[in-house]
Amino acid sequence: MARVEVRDEIDAPREVVWDLVSDFGGVKRISPEVESCVLDGQGVGAVRTINTQGIVIKERLESLDGKNYTFSYSIVEGPIPFTNYLAQVELSPDGDRTKVNWSGSFEPAGVPEDTLKQLVETIYRNLIGGIKKAVAK
């Protein structure tokens, strides 16, 4: 299993960041590359269908813990070069700021592991950057 972890800080209270990231169907709020996102279901088990740059990916919400400010999701369908993908997001307070730990694990399928790790890291960094822009508005 390959693993990627990105840690960063956001200049906003944890509750504000949580409102953005825990909105599983509202990923467009933090990712301008997302053209559309349709949510099927509610809570754990809900599946979001994301259309971005002509690519369609389905992700399932695997856990959602508002008390501990964590959630996880998997990719269940899409043209991706890996399997068994599971991501987890954890938020922790740091005064008026929020520490973010966005991590994921997966098994490469036909593409070198280092290439995929770079791709996934870039996605996480872009999502965190989107959160920073959203809270700065």
Sine and cosine of phi, psi and omega as CSV:
sin_phi,cos_phi,sin_psi,cos_psi,sin_omega,cos_omega
0.00,0.00,0.74,-0.67,0.12,-0.99
-1.00,0.03,0.48,-0.88,-0.01,-1.00
-0.68,-0.73,0.65,-0.76,0.04,-1.00
-0.77,-0.64,0.65,-0.76,0.03,-1.00
-0.63,-0.78,0.76,-0.65,0.05,-1.00
-0.83,-0.56,0.80,-0.59,0.05,-1.00
-0.90,-0.44,0.65,-0.76,-0.02,-1.00
-0.38,-0.92,0.09,-1.00,0.07,-1.00
-0.80,-0.61,0.56,-0.83,-0.02,-1.00
-0.84,-0.55,0.69,-0.72,-0.02,-1.00
-0.99,0.16,0.92,0.40,0.05,-1.00
-0.30,-0.95,0.47,-0.88,0.05,-1.00
-0.89,0.46,0.45,-0.90,-0.06,-1.00
-0.83,0.56,-0.62,0.78,-0.03,-1.00
-0.89,0.46,-0.60,0.80,0.02,-1.00
-0.93,0.38,-0.71,0.71,0.02,-1.00
-0.90,0.43,-0.67,0.74,0.00,-1.00
-0.86,0.51,-0.65,0.76,0.02,-1.00
-0.84,0.55,-0.61,0.79,0.00,-1.00
-0.97,0.25,-0.78,0.63,-0.14,-0.99
-0.98,0.20,-0.45,0.89,-0.04,-1.00
-0.99,0.13,-0.14,0.99,0.06,-1.00
-0.99,0.17,0.99,0.11,-0.16,-0.99
-0.85,0.53,-0.59,0.81,0.02,-1.00
-0.99,0.10,-0.13,0.99,-0.06,-1.00
-0.97,-0.24,0.51,0.86,-0.05,-1.00
-0.86,0.51,-0.40,0.92,0.02,-1.00
-0.89,0.46,-0.41,0.91,0.02,-1.00
-0.90,0.43,-0.45,0.89,-0.03,-1.00
-0.90,-0.43,-0.05,1.00,-0.03,-1.00
-0.69,-0.72,1.00,-0.09,-0.03,-1.00
-0.90,0.43,-0.28,0.96,0.03,-1.00
-0.95,0.31,-0.33,0.95,0.00,-1.00
-0.96,0.28,0.87,-0.49,0.02,-1.00
-0.99,0.16,-0.60,0.80,0.05,-1.00
-0.40,-0.92,0.41,-0.91,0.06,-1.00
-0.57,-0.82,0.86,-0.51,0.01,-1.00
-0.92,-0.40,0.79,-0.61,-0.03,-1.00
-0.98,-0.21,0.77,-0.64,0.05,-1.00
-0.91,-0.40,0.95,-0.32,-0.02,-1.00
0.99,-0.15,0.00,-1.00,0.01,-1.00
-0.67,-0.74,0.50,-0.87,0.05,-1.00
0.92,0.39,-0.30,-0.96,-0.01,-1.00
-0.85,0.53,0.74,-0.67,-0.05,-1.00
0.98,-0.19,-0.27,0.96,0.03,-1.00
-0.89,0.45,0.55,-0.84,0.01,-1.00
-0.87,-0.49,0.78,-0.62,0.08,-1.00
-0.96,-0.29,0.68,-0.73,0.06,-1.00
-0.96,-0.29,0.92,-0.40,-0.07,-1.00
-0.97,-0.24,0.75,-0.66,0.11,-0.99
-0.92,-0.39,0.89,-0.45,0.00,-1.00
-0.64,-0.77,0.85,-0.53,0.03,-1.00
0.79,0.61,0.66,0.75,0.03,-1.00
0.98,0.18,0.06,1.00,0.01,-1.00
-0.95,-0.30,0.71,-0.71,0.03,-1.00
-0.93,-0.36,0.81,-0.59,0.00,-1.00
-0.77,-0.64,0.68,-0.73,0.07,-1.00
-0.94,-0.33,0.78,-0.62,0.01,-1.00
-0.83,-0.56,0.61,-0.80,0.00,-1.00
-0.92,-0.39,0.71,-0.70,0.08,-1.00
-0.97,0.26,0.89,-0.45,-0.08,-1.00
-1.00,-0.08,-0.54,0.84,0.05,-1.00
-0.45,-0.90,0.46,-0.89,0.02,-1.00
-0.49,-0.87,0.92,-0.39,-0.07,-1.00
-0.81,-0.59,1.00,-0.06,-0.02,-1.00
-0.92,0.38,-0.40,0.92,0.02,-1.00
-0.95,0.31,-0.65,0.76,-0.01,-1.00
-0.98,-0.21,0.05,1.00,0.06,-1.00
0.84,0.55,0.79,0.62,0.06,-1.00
-0.70,-0.72,0.47,-0.88,0.18,-0.98
-0.45,-0.89,0.33,-0.94,0.05,-1.00
-0.66,-0.75,0.42,-0.91,0.01,-1.00
-0.53,-0.85,0.41,-0.91,0.03,-1.00
-0.84,-0.54,0.33,-0.94,0.14,-0.99
-0.99,-0.13,0.83,-0.56,-0.04,-1.00
-0.96,-0.28,-0.26,0.97,0.00,-1.00
-0.28,-0.96,0.62,-0.79,0.05,-1.00
0.47,-0.88,0.26,-0.97,-0.02,-1.00
-0.99,0.13,0.93,0.38,-0.08,-1.00
-0.90,-0.43,0.58,-0.81,-0.05,-1.00
-1.00,0.01,0.64,0.77,0.08,-1.00
-0.42,-0.91,0.26,-0.97,0.01,-1.00
-0.79,-0.62,0.19,-0.98,0.06,-1.00
0.80,0.60,0.67,0.75,0.00,-1.00
-0.98,0.22,0.76,-0.65,0.10,-1.00
-0.62,-0.79,0.82,-0.58,0.03,-1.00
-0.91,-0.41,0.50,-0.87,0.06,-1.00
-0.70,-0.71,0.65,-0.76,0.04,-1.00
-0.86,-0.50,0.76,-0.65,0.02,-1.00
-0.78,-0.62,0.74,-0.68,0.04,-1.00
-0.90,-0.43,0.69,-0.72,0.09,-1.00
-0.70,-0.71,0.55,-0.84,-0.05,-1.00
-0.97,0.25,0.51,-0.86,0.10,-0.99
-0.58,-0.82,0.96,0.27,-0.12,-0.99
0.92,0.39,-0.82,-0.58,0.05,-1.00
-1.00,0.04,0.09,1.00,-0.01,-1.00
-0.94,-0.33,0.15,-0.99,0.02,-1.00
-0.78,-0.63,0.77,-0.64,0.13,-0.99
-1.00,0.03,0.74,-0.68,0.00,-1.00
-0.90,-0.44,0.73,-0.68,0.13,-0.99
-0.82,-0.57,0.95,-0.31,-0.01,-1.00
-0.93,-0.36,0.90,-0.44,-0.07,-1.00
-0.74,-0.67,0.34,-0.94,0.02,-1.00
-0.39,-0.92,0.42,-0.91,0.08,-1.00
-0.73,-0.69,0.47,-0.88,-0.05,-1.00
-0.23,-0.97,0.25,-0.97,0.09,-1.00
-0.94,-0.35,0.87,-0.50,0.02,-1.00
-0.87,0.50,0.56,-0.83,0.01,-1.00
-0.68,-0.73,1.00,0.00,0.10,-1.00
1.00,0.03,-0.01,1.00,0.02,-1.00
-0.76,-0.65,0.62,-0.78,-0.01,-1.00
-0.83,0.56,0.64,-0.77,-0.05,-1.00
-0.83,0.56,-0.70,0.72,-0.03,-1.00
-0.88,0.48,-0.61,0.79,0.04,-1.00
-0.89,0.45,-0.70,0.72,0.00,-1.00
-0.93,0.37,-0.62,0.78,0.02,-1.00
-0.88,0.47,-0.67,0.74,0.04,-1.00
-0.89,0.45,-0.66,0.75,0.01,-1.00
-0.89,0.46,-0.76,0.65,-0.03,-1.00
-0.90,0.43,-0.65,0.76,0.04,-1.00
-0.87,0.49,-0.67,0.74,0.03,-1.00
-0.88,0.48,-0.67,0.74,0.03,-1.00
-0.88,0.48,-0.73,0.68,0.00,-1.00
-0.89,0.46,-0.69,0.72,0.00,-1.00
-0.89,0.45,-0.63,0.78,0.03,-1.00
-0.91,0.41,-0.64,0.77,0.03,-1.00
-0.91,0.41,-0.69,0.72,0.04,-1.00
-0.90,0.44,-0.65,0.76,0.07,-1.00
-0.88,0.48,-0.61,0.79,0.06,-1.00
-0.91,0.42,-0.60,0.80,0.07,-1.00
-0.90,0.44,-0.70,0.71,0.00,-1.00
-0.86,0.52,-0.68,0.73,0.02,-1.00
-0.92,0.40,-0.65,0.76,-0.04,-1.00
-0.91,0.42,-0.64,0.77,-0.03,-1.00
-0.98,0.21,-0.31,0.95,0.00,-1.00
-0.99,0.17,-0.21,0.98,-0.04,-1.00
-0.96,0.29,0.00,0.00,0.00,0.00
